[in-house]
Amino acid sequence: MVRVFTEEHKRNISIKTKEAMQRPEIRRKVEKTQYKKGNIPWTTGRGHPPEVRLKISQNTKIAMQRPKIKERVEKTQFKKGIIPWNKGKTNVYTKDVIEKIRNARLKQIFPPRDTNIEVMMQDELRKRGIKFEKHSVVLARFQPDLIFAKEKLIVFCDGDYWHANPDWLVKNNHEINEVQEKNIKRDKIQNELLIKNGWKYLRFWEVDIKTNVQLCVDKIEEVLKSD
């Protein structure tokens, strides 16, 4: 039988817990437990490098080709063995539904947090007192990294790996993969769409931002002042 607590009981528990945590001996015990330990995990706020993520993806696909692994995954809560009804189908949604899905997606922020190079650019812009927006919806289609709406200027901070920086590819002896090809095509479509609608854009490679973020922002400032 599941015990259900009343709202009053929950409040009492919360109050008693706060009172107990004010006692040094109780606080020390809690901080030493496996639940907290008083330490921030070293992985907090960190993600795998692009190369590791790609390797994880590739190894997962290889593993899923093994019948035993596939069977075990299909029985988990992750998948349950149910194939989505719309998988592999086209012309499933009406234009109105597609538009609603697109609008709903645009209300979300991708990526959910700013990348390191985006933060570097933002910090340098703030130092110079240059106002900007970030991840706002432009042309009802996408969310650029930095937006200067008044001057109709868009700035992209492109990761060397994800956007296939030619110099990075050569340096790392890396051939373009499917994900990178998709991003290249998307970048090209965005560029053409912006120009068509009277916007200007600047794209900065990750390596350039990390090497000299001031020089990158100098270029942004130069374009802003030219209007």
Rosetta constraint file for C-alpha pairs under 8 A:
AtomPair CA 5 CA 9 HARMONIC 5.91 0.50
AtomPair CA 5 CA 10 HARMONIC 6.41 0.50
AtomPair CA 6 CA 10 HARMONIC 6.33 0.50
AtomPair CA 7 CA 11 HARMONIC 6.26 0.50
AtomPair CA 8 CA 12 HARMONIC 6.29 0.50
AtomPair CA 9 CA 13 HARMONIC 6.28 0.50
AtomPair CA 10 CA 14 HARMONIC 6.24 0.50
AtomPair CA 11 CA 15 HARMONIC 6.19 0.50
AtomPair CA 12 CA 16 HARMONIC 6.10 0.50
AtomPair CA 13 CA 17 HARMONIC 6.04 0.50
AtomPair CA 14 CA 18 HARMONIC 6.29 0.50
AtomPair CA 15 CA 19 HARMONIC 6.27 0.50
AtomPair CA 16 CA 20 HARMONIC 6.10 0.50
AtomPair CA 17 CA 21 HARMONIC 6.17 0.50
AtomPair CA 18 CA 22 HARMONIC 6.64 0.50
AtomPair CA 19 CA 23 HARMONIC 7.38 0.50
AtomPair CA 20 CA 26 HARMONIC 6.46 0.50
AtomPair CA 20 CA 27 HARMONIC 7.72 0.50
AtomPair CA 21 CA 26 HARMONIC 5.97 0.50
AtomPair CA 21 CA 27 HARMONIC 5.14 0.50
AtomPair CA 22 CA 26 HARMONIC 7.71 0.50
AtomPair CA 22 CA 27 HARMONIC 6.93 0.50
AtomPair CA 23 CA 27 HARMONIC 6.21 0.50
AtomPair CA 24 CA 28 HARMONIC 6.09 0.50
AtomPair CA 25 CA 29 HARMONIC 6.36 0.50
AtomPair CA 26 CA 30 HARMONIC 6.31 0.50
AtomPair CA 27 CA 31 HARMONIC 6.17 0.50
AtomPair CA 28 CA 32 HARMONIC 6.30 0.50
AtomPair CA 29 CA 33 HARMONIC 6.52 0.50
AtomPair CA 30 CA 35 HARMONIC 7.79 0.50
AtomPair CA 30 CA 36 HARMONIC 6.96 0.50
AtomPair CA 30 CA 37 HARMONIC 7.40 0.50
AtomPair CA 31 CA 35 HARMONIC 7.99 0.50
AtomPair CA 31 CA 36 HARMONIC 5.56 0.50
AtomPair CA 31 CA 37 HARMONIC 4.59 0.50
AtomPair CA 31 CA 38 HARMONIC 4.78 0.50
AtomPair CA 32 CA 36 HARMONIC 6.86 0.50
AtomPair CA 32 CA 37 HARMONIC 4.50 0.50
AtomPair CA 32 CA 38 HARMONIC 6.81 0.50
AtomPair CA 33 CA 37 HARMONIC 5.34 0.50
AtomPair CA 40 CA 44 HARMONIC 6.99 0.50
AtomPair CA 43 CA 47 HARMONIC 7.54 0.50
AtomPair CA 48 CA 52 HARMONIC 5.91 0.50
AtomPair CA 48 CA 53 HARMONIC 6.01 0.50
AtomPair CA 49 CA 53 HARMONIC 6.36 0.50
AtomPair CA 50 CA 54 HARMONIC 6.14 0.50
AtomPair CA 50 CA 161 HARMONIC 6.83 0.50
AtomPair CA 50 CA 162 HARMONIC 7.54 0.50
AtomPair CA 51 CA 55 HARMONIC 6.22 0.50
AtomPair CA 52 CA 56 HARMONIC 6.12 0.50
AtomPair CA 53 CA 57 HARMONIC 6.20 0.50
AtomPair CA 54 CA 58 HARMONIC 6.19 0.50
AtomPair CA 55 CA 59 HARMONIC 6.04 0.50
AtomPair CA 56 CA 60 HARMONIC 6.02 0.50
AtomPair CA 57 CA 61 HARMONIC 6.36 0.50
AtomPair CA 58 CA 62 HARMONIC 6.36 0.50
AtomPair CA 59 CA 63 HARMONIC 6.08 0.50
AtomPair CA 60 CA 64 HARMONIC 6.11 0.50
AtomPair CA 61 CA 65 HARMONIC 6.64 0.50
AtomPair CA 62 CA 66 HARMONIC 7.47 0.50
AtomPair CA 63 CA 69 HARMONIC 6.55 0.50
AtomPair CA 63 CA 70 HARMONIC 7.71 0.50
AtomPair CA 64 CA 69 HARMONIC 5.94 0.50
AtomPair CA 64 CA 70 HARMONIC 5.05 0.50
AtomPair CA 65 CA 69 HARMONIC 7.69 0.50
AtomPair CA 65 CA 70 HARMONIC 6.84 0.50
AtomPair CA 66 CA 70 HARMONIC 6.16 0.50
AtomPair CA 67 CA 71 HARMONIC 5.98 0.50
AtomPair CA 68 CA 72 HARMONIC 6.24 0.50
AtomPair CA 69 CA 73 HARMONIC 6.22 0.50
AtomPair CA 70 CA 74 HARMONIC 6.14 0.50
AtomPair CA 71 CA 75 HARMONIC 6.50 0.50
AtomPair CA 72 CA 76 HARMONIC 6.68 0.50
AtomPair CA 73 CA 78 HARMONIC 7.32 0.50
AtomPair CA 73 CA 79 HARMONIC 6.71 0.50
AtomPair CA 73 CA 80 HARMONIC 7.73 0.50
AtomPair CA 73 CA 81 HARMONIC 7.85 0.50
AtomPair CA 74 CA 78 HARMONIC 7.72 0.50
AtomPair CA 74 CA 79 HARMONIC 5.40 0.50
AtomPair CA 74 CA 80 HARMONIC 5.09 0.50
AtomPair CA 74 CA 81 HARMONIC 4.20 0.50
AtomPair CA 74 CA 82 HARMONIC 7.80 0.50
AtomPair CA 75 CA 79 HARMONIC 6.95 0.50
AtomPair CA 75 CA 80 HARMONIC 5.01 0.50
AtomPair CA 75 CA 81 HARMONIC 6.07 0.50
AtomPair CA 76 CA 80 HARMONIC 5.41 0.50
AtomPair CA 76 CA 81 HARMONIC 7.96 0.50
AtomPair CA 83 CA 87 HARMONIC 7.09 0.50
AtomPair CA 86 CA 90 HARMONIC 7.95 0.50
AtomPair CA 86 CA 92 HARMONIC 7.03 0.50
AtomPair CA 93 CA 97 HARMONIC 5.87 0.50
AtomPair CA 93 CA 98 HARMONIC 6.19 0.50
AtomPair CA 94 CA 98 HARMONIC 6.26 0.50
AtomPair CA 95 CA 99 HARMONIC 6.13 0.50
AtomPair CA 96 CA 100 HARMONIC 6.29 0.50
AtomPair CA 97 CA 101 HARMONIC 6.20 0.50
AtomPair CA 98 CA 102 HARMONIC 6.16 0.50
AtomPair CA 99 CA 103 HARMONIC 6.13 0.50
AtomPair CA 100 CA 104 HARMONIC 6.11 0.50
AtomPair CA 101 CA 105 HARMONIC 6.19 0.50
AtomPair CA 102 CA 106 HARMONIC 6.24 0.50
AtomPair CA 103 CA 107 HARMONIC 6.62 0.50
AtomPair CA 103 CA 140 HARMONIC 7.81 0.50
AtomPair CA 104 CA 108 HARMONIC 7.18 0.50
AtomPair CA 106 CA 137 HARMONIC 6.61 0.50
AtomPair CA 106 CA 140 HARMONIC 7.66 0.50
AtomPair CA 106 CA 141 HARMONIC 7.57 0.50
AtomPair CA 106 CA 142 HARMONIC 7.11 0.50
AtomPair CA 106 CA 143 HARMONIC 7.59 0.50
AtomPair CA 109 CA 135 HARMONIC 6.57 0.50
AtomPair CA 109 CA 143 HARMONIC 7.71 0.50
AtomPair CA 110 CA 135 HARMONIC 7.51 0.50
AtomPair CA 110 CA 143 HARMONIC 7.48 0.50
AtomPair CA 114 CA 118 HARMONIC 5.91 0.50
AtomPair CA 114 CA 119 HARMONIC 6.30 0.50
AtomPair CA 115 CA 119 HARMONIC 6.32 0.50
AtomPair CA 116 CA 120 HARMONIC 6.31 0.50
AtomPair CA 117 CA 121 HARMONIC 6.33 0.50
AtomPair CA 117 CA 157 HARMONIC 6.69 0.50
AtomPair CA 117 CA 206 HARMONIC 6.45 0.50
AtomPair CA 117 CA 209 HARMONIC 6.43 0.50
AtomPair CA 117 CA 210 HARMONIC 6.92 0.50
AtomPair CA 118 CA 122 HARMONIC 6.12 0.50
AtomPair CA 118 CA 145 HARMONIC 7.03 0.50
AtomPair CA 118 CA 157 HARMONIC 6.20 0.50
AtomPair CA 119 CA 123 HARMONIC 6.02 0.50
AtomPair CA 120 CA 124 HARMONIC 6.32 0.50
AtomPair CA 120 CA 209 HARMONIC 7.63 0.50
AtomPair CA 120 CA 210 HARMONIC 8.00 0.50
AtomPair CA 120 CA 213 HARMONIC 6.98 0.50
AtomPair CA 121 CA 125 HARMONIC 6.18 0.50
AtomPair CA 121 CA 209 HARMONIC 7.50 0.50
AtomPair CA 121 CA 213 HARMONIC 6.51 0.50
AtomPair CA 121 CA 217 HARMONIC 7.04 0.50
AtomPair CA 122 CA 126 HARMONIC 6.19 0.50
AtomPair CA 123 CA 127 HARMONIC 6.26 0.50
AtomPair CA 124 CA 128 HARMONIC 6.57 0.50
AtomPair CA 124 CA 213 HARMONIC 7.36 0.50
AtomPair CA 124 CA 214 HARMONIC 6.91 0.50
AtomPair CA 124 CA 217 HARMONIC 7.08 0.50
AtomPair CA 125 CA 129 HARMONIC 6.30 0.50
AtomPair CA 125 CA 130 HARMONIC 5.23 0.50
AtomPair CA 125 CA 131 HARMONIC 7.31 0.50
AtomPair CA 125 CA 217 HARMONIC 6.84 0.50
AtomPair CA 126 CA 130 HARMONIC 5.77 0.50
AtomPair CA 126 CA 131 HARMONIC 7.08 0.50
AtomPair CA 131 CA 148 HARMONIC 7.61 0.50
AtomPair CA 132 CA 146 HARMONIC 6.52 0.50
AtomPair CA 132 CA 147 HARMONIC 5.74 0.50
AtomPair CA 132 CA 148 HARMONIC 5.33 0.50
AtomPair CA 132 CA 149 HARMONIC 7.92 0.50
AtomPair CA 133 CA 146 HARMONIC 5.77 0.50
AtomPair CA 133 CA 147 HARMONIC 4.95 0.50
AtomPair CA 133 CA 148 HARMONIC 6.50 0.50
AtomPair CA 133 CA 149 HARMONIC 7.87 0.50
AtomPair CA 134 CA 143 HARMONIC 7.86 0.50
AtomPair CA 134 CA 144 HARMONIC 6.90 0.50
AtomPair CA 134 CA 145 HARMONIC 5.40 0.50
AtomPair CA 134 CA 146 HARMONIC 4.64 0.50
AtomPair CA 134 CA 147 HARMONIC 5.88 0.50
AtomPair CA 135 CA 143 HARMONIC 4.62 0.50
AtomPair CA 135 CA 144 HARMONIC 5.32 0.50
AtomPair CA 135 CA 145 HARMONIC 5.36 0.50
AtomPair CA 135 CA 146 HARMONIC 6.65 0.50
AtomPair CA 135 CA 147 HARMONIC 7.63 0.50
AtomPair CA 136 CA 143 HARMONIC 5.31 0.50
AtomPair CA 136 CA 144 HARMONIC 6.86 0.50
AtomPair CA 136 CA 147 HARMONIC 7.31 0.50
AtomPair CA 137 CA 141 HARMONIC 6.84 0.50
AtomPair CA 137 CA 142 HARMONIC 5.63 0.50
AtomPair CA 137 CA 143 HARMONIC 4.75 0.50
AtomPair CA 137 CA 144 HARMONIC 7.45 0.50
AtomPair CA 138 CA 142 HARMONIC 5.77 0.50
AtomPair CA 138 CA 143 HARMONIC 6.12 0.50
AtomPair CA 138 CA 144 HARMONIC 7.38 0.50
AtomPair CA 144 CA 154 HARMONIC 6.67 0.50
AtomPair CA 144 CA 155 HARMONIC 6.81 0.50
AtomPair CA 144 CA 156 HARMONIC 6.23 0.50
AtomPair CA 145 CA 154 HARMONIC 7.78 0.50
AtomPair CA 145 CA 155 HARMONIC 6.20 0.50
AtomPair CA 145 CA 156 HARMONIC 5.34 0.50
AtomPair CA 145 CA 157 HARMONIC 6.54 0.50
AtomPair CA 146 CA 154 HARMONIC 5.97 0.50
AtomPair CA 146 CA 155 HARMONIC 5.00 0.50
AtomPair CA 146 CA 156 HARMONIC 6.59 0.50
AtomPair CA 147 CA 152 HARMONIC 7.68 0.50
AtomPair CA 147 CA 153 HARMONIC 6.19 0.50
AtomPair CA 147 CA 154 HARMONIC 4.89 0.50
AtomPair CA 147 CA 155 HARMONIC 6.41 0.50
AtomPair CA 148 CA 152 HARMONIC 5.81 0.50
AtomPair CA 148 CA 153 HARMONIC 5.09 0.50
AtomPair CA 148 CA 154 HARMONIC 6.30 0.50
AtomPair CA 149 CA 153 HARMONIC 6.46 0.50
AtomPair CA 151 CA 224 HARMONIC 6.49 0.50
AtomPair CA 151 CA 227 HARMONIC 6.75 0.50
AtomPair CA 152 CA 198 HARMONIC 7.53 0.50
AtomPair CA 152 CA 199 HARMONIC 5.06 0.50
AtomPair CA 152 CA 200 HARMONIC 6.25 0.50
AtomPair CA 153 CA 199 HARMONIC 5.88 0.50
AtomPair CA 153 CA 200 HARMONIC 4.79 0.50
AtomPair CA 153 CA 201 HARMONIC 5.47 0.50
AtomPair CA 153 CA 202 HARMONIC 7.73 0.50
AtomPair CA 153 CA 224 HARMONIC 7.73 0.50
AtomPair CA 154 CA 199 HARMONIC 7.29 0.50
AtomPair CA 154 CA 200 HARMONIC 6.20 0.50
AtomPair CA 154 CA 201 HARMONIC 4.52 0.50
AtomPair CA 154 CA 202 HARMONIC 6.33 0.50
AtomPair CA 155 CA 201 HARMONIC 5.64 0.50
AtomPair CA 155 CA 202 HARMONIC 4.83 0.50
AtomPair CA 155 CA 203 HARMONIC 5.87 0.50
AtomPair CA 155 CA 204 HARMONIC 7.78 0.50
AtomPair CA 156 CA 201 HARMONIC 7.68 0.50
AtomPair CA 156 CA 202 HARMONIC 6.28 0.50
AtomPair CA 156 CA 203 HARMONIC 4.76 0.50
AtomPair CA 156 CA 204 HARMONIC 6.31 0.50
AtomPair CA 157 CA 203 HARMONIC 6.14 0.50
AtomPair CA 157 CA 204 HARMONIC 5.21 0.50
AtomPair CA 157 CA 205 HARMONIC 6.25 0.50
AtomPair CA 157 CA 206 HARMONIC 6.61 0.50
AtomPair CA 158 CA 162 HARMONIC 7.45 0.50
AtomPair CA 158 CA 163 HARMONIC 6.00 0.50
AtomPair CA 158 CA 203 HARMONIC 6.76 0.50
AtomPair CA 158 CA 204 HARMONIC 5.96 0.50
AtomPair CA 158 CA 205 HARMONIC 5.03 0.50
AtomPair CA 158 CA 206 HARMONIC 5.79 0.50
AtomPair CA 159 CA 163 HARMONIC 5.80 0.50
AtomPair CA 159 CA 164 HARMONIC 7.83 0.50
AtomPair CA 159 CA 165 HARMONIC 7.81 0.50
AtomPair CA 159 CA 205 HARMONIC 6.15 0.50
AtomPair CA 159 CA 206 HARMONIC 4.90 0.50
AtomPair CA 160 CA 164 HARMONIC 5.60 0.50
AtomPair CA 160 CA 165 HARMONIC 4.76 0.50
AtomPair CA 160 CA 168 HARMONIC 6.27 0.50
AtomPair CA 160 CA 205 HARMONIC 6.06 0.50
AtomPair CA 160 CA 206 HARMONIC 5.48 0.50
AtomPair CA 160 CA 207 HARMONIC 6.91 0.50
AtomPair CA 161 CA 165 HARMONIC 6.55 0.50
AtomPair CA 161 CA 168 HARMONIC 7.23 0.50
AtomPair CA 161 CA 169 HARMONIC 7.87 0.50
AtomPair CA 161 CA 180 HARMONIC 7.72 0.50
AtomPair CA 162 CA 179 HARMONIC 7.54 0.50
AtomPair CA 162 CA 180 HARMONIC 5.67 0.50
AtomPair CA 162 CA 183 HARMONIC 7.10 0.50
AtomPair CA 163 CA 180 HARMONIC 5.85 0.50
AtomPair CA 163 CA 183 HARMONIC 5.95 0.50
AtomPair CA 163 CA 184 HARMONIC 6.15 0.50
AtomPair CA 164 CA 168 HARMONIC 7.19 0.50
AtomPair CA 164 CA 169 HARMONIC 6.62 0.50
AtomPair CA 164 CA 176 HARMONIC 6.97 0.50
AtomPair CA 164 CA 180 HARMONIC 5.92 0.50
AtomPair CA 164 CA 184 HARMONIC 7.45 0.50
AtomPair CA 165 CA 169 HARMONIC 6.26 0.50
AtomPair CA 165 CA 205 HARMONIC 7.11 0.50
AtomPair CA 166 CA 170 HARMONIC 6.33 0.50
AtomPair CA 167 CA 171 HARMONIC 6.08 0.50
AtomPair CA 168 CA 172 HARMONIC 6.02 0.50
AtomPair CA 169 CA 173 HARMONIC 5.71 0.50
AtomPair CA 169 CA 174 HARMONIC 4.83 0.50
AtomPair CA 169 CA 175 HARMONIC 6.71 0.50
AtomPair CA 169 CA 176 HARMONIC 7.66 0.50
AtomPair CA 170 CA 174 HARMONIC 6.52 0.50
AtomPair CA 176 CA 180 HARMONIC 6.06 0.50
AtomPair CA 176 CA 181 HARMONIC 6.63 0.50
AtomPair CA 177 CA 181 HARMONIC 6.26 0.50
AtomPair CA 178 CA 182 HARMONIC 6.26 0.50
AtomPair CA 179 CA 183 HARMONIC 6.35 0.50
AtomPair CA 180 CA 184 HARMONIC 6.15 0.50
AtomPair CA 181 CA 185 HARMONIC 6.33 0.50
AtomPair CA 182 CA 186 HARMONIC 6.23 0.50
AtomPair CA 183 CA 187 HARMONIC 6.04 0.50
AtomPair CA 184 CA 188 HARMONIC 6.27 0.50
AtomPair CA 185 CA 189 HARMONIC 6.31 0.50
AtomPair CA 186 CA 190 HARMONIC 6.21 0.50
AtomPair CA 187 CA 191 HARMONIC 6.19 0.50
AtomPair CA 188 CA 192 HARMONIC 6.27 0.50
AtomPair CA 189 CA 193 HARMONIC 6.07 0.50
AtomPair CA 190 CA 194 HARMONIC 6.12 0.50
AtomPair CA 191 CA 195 HARMONIC 6.33 0.50
AtomPair CA 191 CA 201 HARMONIC 7.26 0.50
AtomPair CA 192 CA 196 HARMONIC 6.06 0.50
AtomPair CA 193 CA 197 HARMONIC 6.32 0.50
AtomPair CA 194 CA 198 HARMONIC 6.36 0.50
AtomPair CA 194 CA 199 HARMONIC 4.92 0.50
AtomPair CA 194 CA 200 HARMONIC 6.68 0.50
AtomPair CA 194 CA 201 HARMONIC 7.40 0.50
AtomPair CA 195 CA 199 HARMONIC 5.23 0.50
AtomPair CA 195 CA 200 HARMONIC 6.28 0.50
AtomPair CA 202 CA 220 HARMONIC 7.68 0.50
AtomPair CA 204 CA 208 HARMONIC 6.62 0.50
AtomPair CA 204 CA 209 HARMONIC 6.77 0.50
AtomPair CA 204 CA 216 HARMONIC 7.25 0.50
AtomPair CA 205 CA 209 HARMONIC 6.46 0.50
AtomPair CA 206 CA 210 HARMONIC 6.21 0.50
AtomPair CA 207 CA 211 HARMONIC 5.94 0.50
AtomPair CA 208 CA 212 HARMONIC 6.00 0.50
AtomPair CA 208 CA 213 HARMONIC 7.03 0.50
AtomPair CA 208 CA 216 HARMONIC 7.43 0.50
AtomPair CA 209 CA 213 HARMONIC 4.45 0.50
AtomPair CA 209 CA 216 HARMONIC 6.43 0.50
AtomPair CA 212 CA 216 HARMONIC 6.78 0.50
AtomPair CA 213 CA 217 HARMONIC 6.32 0.50
AtomPair CA 214 CA 218 HARMONIC 6.07 0.50
AtomPair CA 215 CA 219 HARMONIC 6.49 0.50
AtomPair CA 216 CA 220 HARMONIC 6.60 0.50
AtomPair CA 217 CA 221 HARMONIC 6.07 0.50
AtomPair CA 218 CA 222 HARMONIC 6.09 0.50
AtomPair CA 219 CA 223 HARMONIC 6.39 0.50
AtomPair CA 220 CA 224 HARMONIC 6.21 0.50
AtomPair CA 221 CA 225 HARMONIC 6.09 0.50
AtomPair CA 222 CA 226 HARMONIC 6.27 0.50
AtomPair CA 223 CA 227 HARMONIC 7.10 0.50
